[in-house]
Amino acid sequence: MMGMTYLFLILAVFSVVVKIQLKPQVSMVLTFKQVYSGDTIILSCDNSTGKVKWFFNKNEDQNQANQTWSIGAASAKNSGSYECEYNGQRSDNFTINVLEYLPPATLSIKSGEPVINIDGSVVLELLVEEESLFGWCCWVYRGGKVQKIKLKESLTTEKHKVLTFQPDKLTENIAIYWCSDTANLRSTPITIKTSDRVVRMMILPGPALLGEKLSLRCVVSGTDRISHTIFYKDTQAISDSSISSYVIDNVTESDQGKYSCQATFTRSDKGKPNTVISTQQELIVSAPPMKAVLSESAGLSCSCSSCPSGASYHWYYKQHNPQWLPKGVSNSYTDSMSAGSYACRAVWKNGRSALSNIHHLTDDVDPRPTVLLITIVVIVLGVVLVIVGAILMYHKRRTDEESIYQDVPLMTVKSQDGGDGGYEELHKKDGTKREGEYDTLNTTPAEPAGGEKTEGAYEALKKGEGKEEEYHTLEEGAAKGGDGGNGGYEALKKSKDGGTGDLYHTLGEKGAKGGDGGDGGYEALKKSQDGGTGDLYHTLGEKGAKGGDGGDGGYEALKKSQDGGTGDLYHTLGEKGAKGGDGGDGGYEALKKSKDGGTEDLLHALGAEGGKE
């Protein structure tokens, strides 16, 4: 009897203990210490089997009766207290506070699709933007269990911000991946699903955001030869066409549901068409978290009014690849731009904003390089105009120089010995310069090397640089002339380029022997006989020299080259009292100009004192 009593007592105590242990308890399967907008939340009612009741903010949710409650994309509306009830016992409150922004790190699909074949795998990429990967590790939830993914320690150091890895083959229907560090910072979770069908319905691994654009795709394993596609939402056809994608331009809450697609395809050009329908995939719609704003008013700039003040702004770019690639950190985008899509977001230590609105650049031309190109073109045009202007001015100057010694009037000047009659000085036009300039006789005595001035000196004939020529000036005092006379001239020899020999003579000094042996005269300045022509230039003889007709004191003709059969004759005034060409005393001589075009110009200059008109 005593034994039976003892047995009943033990059973009673055991019953009380079991009842206490069986009190349900809410827990989070994915052990997120912080819940961010868009996270997948899986709640479990522990210590229960079969059907349970779930309560959110003390209100029962009639749609939930399983031991687990899955929330595909958490948002601010999911913040609150959760309870579960089993066998009449209710659990304690489990509070969730959903942050209205994203985790500080991103986990995305580097290679593969969000829906893969059974025993398939994907390549994932972890990006930590503000911190390094030191102390980070990754996790996977599949088959109802959470497992740690081993990563190479050499890749999780302070030198790295990006990590690429490939998880094991997936045999379960669903797997959720995420990464975290020792300071409770973590990445966004990413969901990968499997299908045993050759046709698969592709939906983003994360939630669809309200107001955003979304594209659904129908994919056939091993071929892209899809001739016909039908899209379904909750078994209702919404699209029937030859296009293998379905676009929702503006996501609303009514777009949430289960989607599938049917594809007609072939494996080769002559293959038999096959028609297969995919399994259903759930599309979850969520309110967007904090969102950055991309402005295009003055270049591209990024801002976020609801983000922390210390946030930095990161830029992203994509073209043909599905992933966004980092493109620098700045409030405004300053790098060169190529065709593609651009977006930005605010980033701080324990969070990030959602991506901004997208800027699409369809042209390969960056506006800044275009402005630079226009500037370069303007500069080049300016240089061309300057060159053209310089060429025109050069030709104009050459034209003007050709007439320098033709259009100026003759002026009567005093000869060096004081006589009234002398030579005529040819004046160049104002502002013109000619390379290889020859000076005329200077009426002011020059200073020799010794510093003493001499009477009746000549200025040096100046030649431009670049030619090797020899010039001689008159010897002083008793210098010998070219004919051996006392007091004469030195030859000015010019370089014999091309086999020609040019000889320039200057006037001998007073009393020097002339070229014809006379006392005091002139020497001919002979020019090169290029082209068979012979040019002869004569200068006035000294006072008392024989004239061209043998008279005392006169002039010599300055004959110009007979090019083209024309003969130009320029005469200068004779000295005072000199015989004119017609034998008259003191007069003028006609300056006859070339008869180009059949015209005959006659230029007259006044004679010297007492000259006749």
C-alpha positions as CSV (number, residue, x, y, z in Angstrom):
1,M,0.0,0.0,0.0
2,M,2.8,2.3,0.8
3,G,4.4,1.6,-2.5
4,M,1.3,2.4,-4.4
5,T,1.0,5.7,-2.6
6,Y,4.6,6.6,-3.4
7,L,4.0,5.8,-7.1
8,F,1.0,8.1,-7.4
9,L,3.0,10.8,-5.7
10,I,5.8,10.5,-8.3
11,L,3.3,10.6,-11.2
12,A,1.6,13.7,-9.8
13,V,4.9,15.5,-9.6
14,F,6.0,14.4,-13.1
15,S,2.6,15.6,-14.4
16,V,3.2,19.1,-12.9
17,V,6.7,19.3,-14.4
18,V,5.6,18.2,-17.8
19,K,2.9,20.9,-17.8
20,I,5.4,23.5,-16.9
21,Q,7.8,22.3,-19.6
22,L,5.1,22.2,-22.3
23,K,4.4,26.0,-22.0
24,P,4.9,27.3,-25.6
25,Q,7.6,29.8,-26.3
26,V,8.1,32.0,-29.3
27,S,11.6,32.0,-30.9
28,M,13.2,33.3,-34.1
29,V,14.6,30.6,-36.2
30,L,16.9,33.0,-38.1
31,T,18.7,34.4,-35.1
32,F,18.7,38.0,-36.1
33,K,19.4,40.3,-33.2
34,Q,18.3,43.2,-35.3
35,V,15.5,43.0,-37.9
36,Y,15.8,45.2,-41.0
37,S,13.3,46.2,-43.6
38,G,12.9,43.4,-46.1
39,D,14.3,40.6,-43.8
40,T,12.7,37.2,-43.9
41,I,11.4,36.4,-40.4
42,I,10.6,32.8,-39.3
43,L,9.0,32.5,-35.9
44,S,8.6,29.1,-34.1
45,C,6.2,28.1,-31.4
46,D,8.4,25.9,-29.4
47,N,7.1,23.1,-27.1
48,S,4.2,22.5,-29.4
49,T,3.1,20.0,-32.0
50,G,0.3,20.2,-34.5
51,K,-1.9,23.2,-34.8
52,V,-1.3,26.4,-32.7
53,K,-2.8,29.8,-32.5
54,W,-0.8,32.9,-33.3
55,F,-1.4,36.4,-31.9
56,F,0.0,39.7,-33.1
57,N,-0.4,42.6,-30.8
58,K,-2.9,40.5,-28.8
59,N,-5.0,39.8,-31.9
60,E,-5.3,36.3,-33.3
61,D,-4.2,35.9,-36.9
62,Q,-6.7,33.4,-38.4
63,N,-4.4,32.6,-41.4
64,Q,-1.7,31.2,-39.2
65,A,-2.1,27.7,-37.6
66,N,1.3,26.0,-38.1
67,Q,4.1,25.6,-35.7
68,T,6.1,28.2,-37.6
69,W,5.1,31.5,-39.0
70,S,7.1,32.9,-41.9
71,I,7.1,36.6,-42.8
72,G,8.7,36.9,-46.2
73,A,9.6,40.7,-46.1
74,A,9.4,42.5,-42.9
75,S,8.5,46.2,-42.7
76,A,7.5,48.7,-40.1
77,K,3.9,47.3,-40.0
78,N,5.4,44.0,-38.7
79,S,6.9,45.7,-35.6
80,G,5.0,44.5,-32.4
81,S,4.5,41.6,-30.0
82,Y,4.0,38.0,-31.0
83,E,2.5,35.1,-29.0
84,C,1.5,31.6,-29.7
85,E,-0.9,29.3,-27.8
86,Y,-0.8,25.5,-27.5
87,N,-3.1,23.2,-25.4
88,G,-4.7,26.3,-23.9
89,Q,-1.3,27.7,-22.8
90,R,-0.1,31.0,-24.3
91,S,3.5,31.9,-24.6
92,D,5.2,35.0,-23.3
93,N,5.4,38.1,-25.6
94,F,8.1,38.1,-28.2
95,T,8.8,41.7,-29.4
96,I,10.1,42.6,-32.8
97,N,11.2,46.1,-33.8
98,V,11.7,46.3,-37.6
99,L,14.2,49.0,-38.6
100,E,13.2,51.1,-41.6
101,Y,16.4,50.7,-43.4
102,L,18.7,48.0,-44.7
103,P,21.6,46.1,-43.1
104,P,25.1,47.6,-43.6
105,A,26.3,44.8,-45.9
106,T,24.9,43.2,-49.1
107,L,24.7,39.6,-50.0
108,S,23.8,39.0,-53.6
109,I,23.9,36.4,-56.4
110,K,27.1,36.7,-58.3
111,S,26.4,33.8,-60.6
112,G,23.2,31.7,-61.0
113,E,19.5,32.3,-60.6
114,P,17.2,32.6,-57.5
115,V,15.4,29.4,-58.6
116,I,17.8,26.5,-59.5
117,N,17.6,22.9,-60.3
118,I,17.8,20.4,-57.4
119,D,21.4,19.6,-56.6
120,G,22.4,22.9,-58.2
121,S,24.3,25.8,-56.6
122,V,24.9,29.5,-56.9
123,V,27.9,31.8,-56.4
124,L,27.2,34.5,-53.8
125,E,29.1,37.8,-53.1
126,L,29.3,39.6,-49.8
127,L,30.0,43.4,-49.9
128,V,30.8,45.3,-46.8
129,E,31.0,49.0,-47.7
130,E,31.9,50.9,-44.5
131,E,33.9,48.3,-42.6
132,S,36.3,45.5,-43.6
133,L,35.5,41.7,-43.7
134,F,37.5,41.0,-40.6
135,G,35.5,38.7,-38.2
136,W,32.7,38.0,-40.7
137,C,31.2,34.6,-41.3
138,C,28.2,33.3,-43.2
139,W,25.2,31.2,-42.4
140,V,22.5,29.1,-44.2
141,Y,19.1,28.0,-43.0
142,R,17.8,24.8,-44.8
143,G,16.0,21.7,-43.7
144,G,14.8,23.5,-40.6
145,K,18.4,24.0,-39.3
146,V,20.9,26.8,-39.2
147,Q,24.4,25.9,-40.3
148,K,27.6,27.9,-40.4
149,I,29.4,28.2,-43.8
150,K,33.2,27.9,-43.5
151,L,35.0,30.7,-45.3
152,K,38.7,31.0,-46.0
153,E,40.4,33.1,-43.3
154,S,42.7,34.7,-45.9
155,L,39.6,36.3,-47.5
156,T,38.1,37.7,-44.3
157,T,40.8,40.2,-43.3
158,E,41.0,44.0,-42.8
159,K,42.2,44.3,-46.4
160,H,39.1,43.0,-48.0
161,K,35.6,44.4,-48.5
162,V,34.3,41.9,-51.0
163,L,34.1,38.1,-50.6
164,T,32.8,35.6,-53.2
165,F,32.0,32.1,-52.2
166,Q,29.9,29.1,-53.5
167,P,27.8,27.1,-51.0
168,D,27.2,23.4,-51.2
169,K,24.7,21.9,-53.6
170,L,21.1,22.5,-52.6
171,T,18.9,19.5,-52.2
172,E,16.1,21.1,-50.2
173,N,13.2,23.2,-51.6
174,I,14.5,26.4,-50.0
175,A,17.6,27.9,-48.4
176,I,18.2,31.3,-46.8
177,Y,21.8,32.7,-46.7
178,W,23.1,35.6,-44.7
179,C,26.4,36.8,-43.2
180,S,27.3,38.5,-39.9
181,D,30.2,39.7,-37.8
182,T,31.1,39.6,-34.1
183,A,29.7,43.1,-33.5
184,N,26.1,42.0,-34.6
185,L,26.4,43.7,-38.0
186,R,25.1,41.6,-40.8
187,S,24.1,41.5,-44.4
188,T,20.8,41.3,-46.2
189,P,19.4,37.7,-46.3
190,I,18.9,36.1,-49.7
191,T,16.5,33.2,-50.5
192,I,17.4,30.5,-53.1
193,K,14.7,28.0,-54.2
194,T,14.9,24.8,-56.1
195,S,12.6,23.2,-58.7
196,D,12.5,19.8,-60.3
197,R,11.0,21.1,-63.6
198,V,12.8,22.2,-66.7
199,V,10.7,25.4,-66.9
200,R,11.2,27.7,-63.9
201,M,9.5,30.9,-62.8
202,M,12.1,33.6,-61.9
203,I,11.2,36.2,-59.2
204,L,13.6,38.4,-57.3
205,P,15.1,36.7,-54.2
206,G,13.9,39.7,-52.1
207,P,10.6,41.5,-51.9
208,A,9.0,43.6,-54.6
209,L,8.9,47.2,-53.4
210,L,5.8,49.3,-53.7
211,G,5.9,51.8,-56.6
212,E,8.9,50.1,-58.2
213,K,9.3,48.4,-61.6
214,L,9.5,44.6,-61.6
215,S,10.3,42.0,-64.3
216,L,9.3,38.4,-64.1
217,R,11.0,35.8,-66.3
218,C,10.2,32.4,-67.6
219,V,13.4,30.3,-68.1
220,V,13.9,26.9,-69.7
221,S,17.0,24.9,-68.6
222,G,19.4,24.3,-71.4
223,T,17.8,26.4,-74.2
224,D,16.6,29.9,-75.0
225,R,14.4,28.7,-78.0
226,I,11.1,29.8,-76.4
227,S,8.4,30.4,-79.0
228,H,5.4,31.0,-76.7
229,T,4.8,31.9,-73.1
230,I,1.8,32.3,-70.7
231,F,2.1,33.9,-67.3
232,Y,-0.2,33.1,-64.5
233,K,-1.1,34.7,-61.2
234,D,-2.9,32.4,-58.8
235,T,-3.8,30.1,-61.7
236,Q,-5.2,33.1,-63.7
237,A,-3.6,33.9,-67.1
238,I,-2.3,37.5,-67.1
239,S,0.0,37.4,-70.3
240,D,0.0,35.2,-73.5
241,S,2.7,36.1,-76.0
242,S,5.9,35.1,-77.6
243,I,7.9,37.1,-75.1
244,S,9.4,35.2,-72.2
245,S,9.1,38.0,-69.6
246,Y,6.3,39.9,-67.9
247,V,6.8,43.5,-66.6
248,I,5.0,45.2,-63.8
249,D,5.6,48.9,-64.2
250,N,4.3,50.0,-60.8
251,V,4.1,47.4,-58.1
252,T,1.1,47.6,-55.8
253,E,-0.1,45.4,-53.0
254,S,-2.6,43.8,-55.4
255,D,0.4,42.3,-57.3
256,Q,1.3,40.1,-54.3
257,G,0.5,36.5,-55.0
258,K,1.8,33.2,-56.5
259,Y,3.1,33.3,-60.0
260,S,3.9,30.6,-62.6
261,C,4.6,30.4,-66.3
262,Q,4.1,28.0,-69.2
263,A,6.7,27.8,-72.0
264,T,6.7,26.2,-75.4
265,F,10.2,25.6,-76.5
266,T,12.6,23.4,-78.7
267,R,16.1,22.1,-78.2
268,S,17.2,22.7,-81.8
269,D,16.0,24.2,-85.0
270,K,14.3,21.0,-86.2
271,G,13.4,19.8,-82.7
272,K,9.9,18.9,-81.6
273,P,8.2,21.6,-79.5
274,N,7.6,20.9,-75.8
275,T,5.2,22.7,-73.5
276,V,5.9,22.7,-69.8
277,I,4.4,24.7,-66.9
278,S,6.6,25.8,-63.9
279,T,6.0,25.5,-60.2
280,Q,4.5,28.5,-58.4
281,Q,6.7,31.1,-56.8
282,E,5.4,33.6,-54.2
283,L,5.8,37.3,-54.9
284,I,6.0,39.4,-51.7
285,V,5.2,43.1,-51.8
286,S,6.7,45.4,-49.2
287,A,6.9,49.1,-48.4
288,P,10.3,50.5,-49.3
289,P,12.7,51.4,-46.6
290,M,14.5,54.8,-46.4
291,K,15.3,55.7,-49.9
292,A,18.0,58.0,-51.3
293,V,17.1,60.5,-54.0
294,L,19.2,60.9,-57.2
295,S,18.9,64.4,-58.6
296,E,19.8,65.3,-62.2
297,S,19.4,69.1,-62.0
298,A,23.1,70.0,-61.9
299,G,24.9,66.8,-62.8
300,L,24.1,63.7,-60.7
301,S,23.8,64.2,-56.9
302,C,22.5,62.0,-54.1
303,S,20.7,62.9,-50.9
304,C,18.6,61.3,-48.1
305,S,16.6,63.6,-45.8
306,S,15.6,60.8,-43.3
307,C,19.0,59.2,-43.1
308,P,21.6,59.9,-40.3
309,S,23.6,63.1,-40.7
310,G,26.9,61.3,-40.9
311,A,25.9,59.1,-43.8
312,S,28.1,58.8,-46.9
313,Y,26.8,58.4,-50.4
314,H,27.8,55.4,-52.6
315,W,27.3,55.2,-56.3
316,Y,26.5,52.1,-58.4
317,Y,26.4,51.2,-62.0
318,K,25.2,48.4,-64.2
319,Q,24.9,47.9,-68.0
320,H,24.5,44.3,-69.3
321,N,25.2,42.6,-65.9
322,P,22.3,42.1,-63.5
323,Q,24.3,43.3,-60.5
324,W,25.0,46.8,-59.3
325,L,28.8,47.6,-59.3
326,P,30.3,50.1,-56.9
327,K,31.4,53.4,-58.5
328,G,32.8,55.5,-55.7
329,V,31.7,57.5,-52.7
330,S,30.7,61.2,-53.1
331,N,27.7,63.4,-52.7
332,S,27.8,63.9,-56.5
333,Y,29.0,61.7,-59.3
334,T,32.2,63.1,-60.8
335,D,33.6,60.2,-62.8
336,S,33.2,59.8,-66.6
337,M,30.0,58.1,-67.6
338,S,29.2,55.5,-70.2
339,A,25.9,54.0,-71.3
340,G,24.1,52.2,-68.6
341,S,22.1,52.7,-65.4
342,Y,23.2,54.7,-62.4
343,A,21.9,54.8,-58.8
344,C,23.1,55.8,-55.3
345,R,22.4,55.1,-51.6
346,A,23.2,56.5,-48.2
347,V,25.5,54.3,-46.1
348,W,26.4,54.5,-42.4
349,K,28.0,52.1,-39.9
350,N,24.9,49.9,-39.0
351,G,22.6,50.6,-41.9
352,R,22.0,51.7,-45.5
353,S,19.1,53.3,-47.4
354,A,17.4,51.7,-50.3
355,L,18.8,52.4,-53.8
356,S,17.7,55.7,-55.3
357,N,15.7,56.3,-58.4
358,I,17.7,55.1,-61.4
359,H,19.3,57.4,-64.0
360,H,19.5,55.8,-67.4
361,L,22.2,56.9,-69.8
362,T,21.5,55.6,-73.3
363,D,24.3,57.5,-75.0
364,D,28.0,56.6,-74.8
365,V,28.9,60.2,-74.6
366,D,29.4,61.8,-71.3
367,P,28.1,65.4,-71.1
368,R,31.3,66.6,-69.5
369,P,33.6,65.2,-72.2
370,T,31.1,66.6,-74.8
371,V,31.6,70.1,-73.3
372,L,35.3,69.5,-73.4
373,L,35.2,68.4,-77.0
374,I,33.2,71.5,-77.9
375,T,35.9,73.6,-76.1
376,I,38.7,71.8,-78.0
377,V,36.9,72.3,-81.3
378,V,36.4,76.1,-80.6
379,I,40.1,76.4,-79.7
380,V,41.2,74.5,-82.9
381,L,38.9,76.7,-85.0
382,G,40.4,79.8,-83.3
383,V,43.9,78.5,-84.1
384,V,42.9,77.8,-87.7
385,L,41.5,81.3,-88.0
386,V,44.7,82.8,-86.6
387,I,46.8,80.8,-89.1
388,V,44.6,81.8,-92.0
389,G,44.7,85.4,-90.9
390,A,48.5,85.2,-90.7
391,I,48.7,83.7,-94.2
392,L,46.5,86.4,-95.6
393,M,48.5,89.1,-93.8
394,Y,51.7,87.5,-95.1
395,H,50.5,87.5,-98.7
396,K,49.2,91.1,-98.3
397,R,52.6,92.2,-96.9
398,R,54.4,90.4,-99.8
399,T,52.1,92.3,-102.2
400,D,52.8,95.5,-100.4
401,E,56.6,94.9,-100.4
402,E,56.6,94.3,-104.1
403,S,55.3,97.9,-104.7
404,I,57.5,99.5,-102.0
405,Y,60.1,100.7,-104.5
406,Q,57.6,101.6,-107.2
407,D,54.9,103.9,-105.7
408,V,56.9,106.3,-103.5
409,P,57.9,109.7,-105.0
410,L,61.4,110.8,-105.6
411,M,63.0,113.3,-103.3
412,T,65.8,115.7,-104.1
413,V,68.5,115.4,-101.5
414,K,71.9,116.9,-101.0
415,S,74.9,114.9,-102.1
416,Q,77.6,114.1,-99.6
417,D,80.0,116.6,-101.0
418,G,77.6,119.5,-100.6
419,G,76.3,119.6,-104.1
420,D,72.7,120.3,-104.8
421,G,72.3,117.5,-107.2
422,G,72.7,114.0,-105.9
423,Y,71.1,110.6,-105.7
424,E,67.5,109.9,-105.0
425,E,66.6,107.9,-101.9
426,L,64.0,105.2,-102.2
427,H,61.7,105.2,-99.1
428,K,60.0,102.1,-97.9
429,K,56.4,102.2,-96.8
430,D,55.8,102.8,-93.2
431,G,55.7,99.7,-91.0
432,T,57.2,97.3,-93.6
433,K,60.3,95.2,-93.1
434,R,62.2,93.1,-95.5
435,E,64.6,90.4,-94.7
436,G,68.0,91.1,-96.1
437,E,67.6,94.9,-95.9
438,Y,70.2,97.1,-97.6
439,D,70.7,100.5,-96.2
440,T,71.1,103.5,-98.5
441,L,73.9,106.0,-98.3
442,N,74.0,107.8,-95.0
443,T,74.5,111.6,-95.2
444,T,75.8,111.5,-91.6
445,P,79.4,110.3,-91.2
446,A,79.7,107.0,-89.5
447,E,81.9,106.0,-86.7
448,P,84.6,103.5,-87.4
449,A,85.8,100.9,-85.0
450,G,88.2,103.3,-83.4
451,G,85.5,105.6,-82.4
452,E,86.6,108.5,-84.7
453,K,84.1,109.9,-87.2
454,T,85.1,110.1,-90.8
455,E,83.8,112.2,-93.6
456,G,81.7,110.6,-96.3
457,A,81.3,107.2,-94.7
458,Y,78.7,104.6,-95.6
459,E,76.4,102.5,-93.5
460,A,76.8,98.8,-93.6
461,L,74.5,96.8,-95.8
462,K,72.5,94.5,-93.6
463,K,71.5,91.0,-94.6
464,G,69.0,88.7,-93.0
465,E,70.3,85.7,-91.1
466,G,70.5,82.2,-92.6
467,K,72.7,83.0,-95.7
468,E,76.4,82.8,-95.8
469,E,77.4,86.0,-97.7
470,E,80.2,88.4,-97.5
471,Y,79.8,92.1,-97.6
472,H,82.6,94.7,-97.9
473,T,82.4,98.4,-97.1
474,L,84.6,101.1,-98.5
475,E,88.1,101.3,-97.3
476,E,89.0,104.5,-95.5
477,G,91.7,106.9,-96.5
478,A,93.9,105.4,-99.2
479,A,92.0,102.1,-99.8
480,K,92.6,100.7,-103.2
481,G,89.6,100.3,-105.5
482,G,88.8,97.3,-107.6
483,D,90.9,98.6,-110.4
484,G,93.9,99.4,-108.2
485,G,93.2,103.0,-107.9
486,N,93.7,104.9,-104.6
487,G,90.5,105.1,-102.7
488,G,88.0,102.7,-104.0
489,Y,85.5,100.2,-103.0
490,E,85.4,96.6,-101.8
491,A,83.3,94.1,-103.5
492,L,80.2,92.8,-101.8
493,K,80.2,89.2,-102.7
494,K,77.1,87.2,-102.5
495,S,76.9,83.3,-102.1
496,K,77.0,81.5,-105.4
497,D,73.9,79.3,-104.8
498,G,72.9,77.3,-107.7
499,G,76.0,78.2,-109.7
500,T,75.1,81.9,-110.0
501,G,77.4,84.7,-109.1
502,D,76.1,88.0,-107.9
503,L,78.3,91.1,-107.6
504,Y,77.3,94.2,-105.9
505,H,79.4,97.4,-106.1
506,T,79.2,100.5,-104.2
507,L,80.3,104.0,-105.1
508,G,84.0,104.7,-104.8
509,E,85.2,107.4,-102.6
510,K,85.8,110.9,-103.8
511,G,88.5,110.7,-106.4
512,A,88.4,107.0,-106.9
513,K,88.8,105.4,-110.3
514,G,85.6,104.4,-111.8
515,G,84.8,101.2,-113.6
516,D,85.7,102.9,-116.9
517,G,88.9,104.4,-115.6
518,G,87.5,107.8,-115.0
519,D,88.1,109.8,-111.9
520,G,85.2,109.6,-109.6
521,G,82.4,107.6,-110.9
522,Y,80.2,104.6,-110.3
523,E,80.5,101.0,-110.5
524,A,77.8,98.8,-111.9
525,L,75.8,96.6,-109.5
526,K,75.4,93.5,-111.5
527,K,72.7,91.0,-110.5
528,S,72.6,87.2,-111.2
529,Q,71.8,86.3,-114.7
530,D,69.0,83.8,-113.7
531,G,66.8,82.8,-116.6
532,G,69.0,84.4,-119.1
533,T,68.0,87.9,-118.2
534,G,70.5,90.5,-117.3
535,D,69.6,93.3,-114.9
536,L,71.8,96.3,-114.7
537,Y,71.4,98.9,-112.0
538,H,73.4,102.2,-112.2
539,T,73.8,104.8,-109.6
540,L,74.6,108.5,-110.1
541,G,78.2,109.4,-110.6
542,E,79.9,111.7,-108.2
543,K,79.9,115.4,-108.8
544,G,81.4,116.1,-112.1
545,A,81.1,112.5,-113.4
546,K,80.3,111.9,-117.0
547,G,76.6,111.5,-117.8
548,G,75.1,108.8,-119.8
549,D,75.4,110.9,-122.9
550,G,78.9,112.1,-122.1
551,G,77.9,115.4,-120.5
552,D,79.4,116.6,-117.3
553,G,77.3,115.7,-114.4
554,G,74.2,113.7,-115.2
555,Y,72.5,110.6,-114.5
556,E,72.7,107.0,-115.4
557,A,69.7,104.9,-116.3
558,L,68.5,102.3,-113.9
559,K,67.4,99.6,-116.2
560,K,65.1,96.8,-115.0
561,S,65.0,93.2,-116.1
562,Q,63.5,92.6,-119.5
563,D,61.1,89.9,-118.2
564,G,58.2,89.2,-120.5
565,G,59.6,91.4,-123.3
566,T,58.9,94.6,-121.4
567,G,61.5,97.2,-120.7
568,D,61.1,99.5,-117.7
569,L,63.2,102.6,-117.5
570,Y,63.6,104.7,-114.4
571,H,65.5,107.9,-114.6
572,T,66.5,110.2,-111.8
573,L,67.1,113.9,-111.8
574,G,70.4,115.1,-113.0
575,E,72.5,117.3,-110.8
576,K,72.2,121.1,-110.9
577,G,73.1,122.2,-114.3
578,A,73.4,118.7,-115.7
579,K,72.5,118.0,-119.3
580,G,69.1,116.3,-119.7
581,G,68.4,113.4,-122.0
582,D,67.6,115.8,-124.7
583,G,70.6,118.0,-124.2
584,G,68.9,120.8,-122.3
585,D,70.4,122.4,-119.3
586,G,68.8,121.3,-116.1
587,G,65.6,119.5,-116.5
588,Y,63.8,116.4,-115.8
589,E,63.8,112.9,-117.2
590,A,60.8,110.8,-117.7
591,L,60.3,107.8,-115.4
592,K,58.7,105.3,-117.7
593,K,56.8,102.4,-116.2
594,S,56.3,98.9,-117.6
595,K,53.8,98.6,-120.3
596,D,51.8,95.8,-118.7
597,G,48.5,95.2,-120.4
598,G,49.2,97.7,-123.1
599,T,49.1,100.7,-120.9
600,E,51.9,103.3,-120.7
601,D,52.3,105.2,-117.6
602,L,54.5,108.2,-117.5
603,L,55.7,109.6,-114.2
604,H,57.5,112.9,-114.2
605,A,59.6,114.3,-111.4
606,L,60.6,117.9,-111.0
607,G,64.0,118.8,-112.1
608,A,66.6,120.5,-109.9
609,E,66.8,124.2,-109.4
610,G,66.1,125.9,-112.6
611,G,64.7,122.8,-114.2
612,K,62.3,122.9,-117.0
613,E,58.8,121.5,-116.8
